[in-house]
Amino acid sequence: QYHHESRCSNLLLRDPGLVWFSSVQDQLPQHVIFQLARPAKVKRVGVYLHGENNQSPKHIEMYLSRDMTQWEKVADAELEHRAGDHLFDVPHQPVVQYLKLVVTENFGGSGIFVSKVYCFGTVVADGGGAAA
């Protein structure tokens, strides 16, 4: 979304000109939670950063959950200060419906600047059976 409107109303639009700028008033860590349309067997998660911006995440954690009551950490990483994809494999491929991105540190700016959040996997037709 646009820099001065620190809301996430357009976070899921596929417009490359729009990005997530989090609140510049709130302290870190900051997070955002995505609900997948249907349960999915997730094999990879990540973020895409547009450029070398002070608001770019320096340290992130990514979590997956089936029901938002129990979260499993699947990524805990220091990111390079560069544009591009930062992807993390999830080898055991749990069936989940929620993804949480937590940014604990940036490169010195106020707020967080993220262009894309990725969640790759396969939709599970029957909801996945037993809890992941």
C-alpha positions as CSV (number, residue, x, y, z in Angstrom):
1,Q,0.0,0.0,0.0
2,Y,1.0,3.6,-0.2
3,H,3.7,4.8,2.3
4,H,1.6,7.2,4.3
5,E,-1.5,5.0,4.7
6,S,-0.2,2.4,7.2
7,R,-3.2,0.1,6.9
8,C,-3.2,-3.3,5.3
9,S,-6.4,-2.9,3.3
10,N,-4.8,-3.7,0.0
11,L,-2.2,-6.2,1.1
12,L,-3.4,-9.0,-1.0
13,L,-3.8,-7.2,-4.3
14,R,-1.5,-8.4,-7.1
15,D,-0.4,-4.9,-8.0
16,P,3.5,-4.7,-8.0
17,G,3.2,-1.0,-7.3
18,L,1.7,-1.7,-3.9
19,V,3.6,-2.9,-0.8
20,W,3.1,-3.3,2.9
21,F,4.3,-0.5,5.0
22,S,3.5,-1.2,8.6
23,S,2.8,1.3,11.3
24,V,5.7,3.7,11.9
25,Q,4.2,4.4,15.4
26,D,4.4,0.9,16.8
27,Q,7.6,-0.6,18.1
28,L,9.1,-3.8,16.7
29,P,8.4,-6.7,16.7
30,Q,5.5,-6.3,14.3
31,H,3.5,-9.1,12.6
32,V,0.8,-9.8,10.0
33,I,-1.3,-13.0,9.7
34,F,-2.7,-14.4,6.5
35,Q,-5.6,-16.9,6.3
36,L,-5.4,-19.2,3.3
37,A,-8.6,-19.7,1.4
38,R,-8.4,-23.5,2.1
39,P,-6.1,-25.8,4.1
40,A,-2.9,-26.4,2.2
41,K,0.2,-28.6,2.5
42,V,2.9,-25.9,2.7
43,K,6.3,-26.6,1.3
44,R,7.9,-23.1,1.1
45,V,7.4,-19.7,2.6
46,G,9.2,-16.4,2.2
47,V,9.2,-12.7,1.4
48,Y,10.2,-10.5,-1.5
49,L,11.9,-7.2,-0.7
50,H,11.7,-4.4,-3.3
51,G,15.1,-2.8,-2.5
52,E,17.7,-1.8,0.1
53,N,15.4,0.2,2.3
54,N,15.9,1.0,6.0
55,Q,12.4,-0.4,6.7
56,S,13.3,-3.7,5.0
57,P,13.2,-6.6,7.5
58,K,16.6,-7.6,8.9
59,H,15.4,-10.5,11.1
60,I,12.2,-12.4,10.4
61,E,10.3,-15.4,11.8
62,M,7.6,-17.2,9.9
63,Y,5.0,-19.5,11.5
64,L,2.3,-21.8,10.3
65,S,-0.9,-22.9,12.0
66,R,-3.9,-25.0,11.4
67,D,-6.2,-23.0,13.7
68,M,-4.3,-20.0,15.1
69,T,-4.1,-21.6,18.6
70,Q,-0.8,-23.4,18.0
71,W,2.0,-21.9,15.8
72,E,5.0,-23.8,14.4
73,K,8.1,-21.7,13.6
74,V,9.3,-22.7,10.2
75,A,11.8,-19.9,9.5
76,D,14.0,-17.8,11.7
77,A,16.4,-15.8,9.6
78,E,18.7,-12.8,9.3
79,L,18.1,-11.4,5.8
80,E,20.7,-9.9,3.5
81,H,20.1,-6.2,2.9
82,R,19.1,-6.7,-0.8
83,A,16.2,-6.8,-3.1
84,G,14.8,-10.1,-4.2
85,D,13.3,-13.3,-2.8
86,H,14.2,-14.7,0.6
87,L,12.7,-18.2,0.6
88,F,12.6,-21.0,3.2
89,D,11.8,-24.7,2.6
90,V,9.4,-26.4,5.0
91,P,10.6,-30.1,4.6
92,H,7.8,-31.8,6.6
93,Q,5.0,-29.9,4.7
94,P,2.3,-29.5,7.3
95,V,-1.3,-29.0,6.4
96,V,-2.2,-25.5,7.7
97,Q,-4.5,-22.6,7.0
98,Y,-2.6,-19.6,8.5
99,L,0.8,-18.0,7.9
100,K,2.3,-15.4,10.3
101,L,5.2,-13.2,9.4
102,V,7.0,-11.6,12.4
103,V,9.6,-8.9,11.9
104,T,11.8,-8.5,14.9
105,E,14.4,-6.1,13.5
106,N,14.8,-3.9,10.4
107,F,17.8,-2.0,9.0
108,G,17.2,1.2,11.0
109,G,14.0,2.7,9.7
110,S,10.6,3.1,11.3
111,G,8.0,0.5,10.4
112,I,8.3,-2.4,8.0
113,F,8.4,-2.5,4.2
114,V,7.6,-5.8,2.5
115,S,6.6,-6.2,-1.2
116,K,5.4,-9.8,-1.1
117,V,4.8,-12.6,1.3
118,Y,5.0,-16.1,-0.2
119,C,3.3,-19.3,0.8
120,F,3.8,-22.2,-1.7
121,G,2.0,-25.5,-1.3
122,T,-0.9,-27.7,-2.5
123,V,-4.5,-27.3,-1.5
124,V,-5.8,-30.2,0.5
125,A,-9.3,-31.2,-0.8
126,D,-10.6,-32.8,2.5
127,G,-9.1,-30.3,4.9
128,G,-6.1,-32.5,5.6
129,G,-7.4,-34.9,8.3
130,A,-5.6,-34.9,11.6
131,A,-4.1,-31.6,12.9
132,A,-0.6,-30.7,11.7
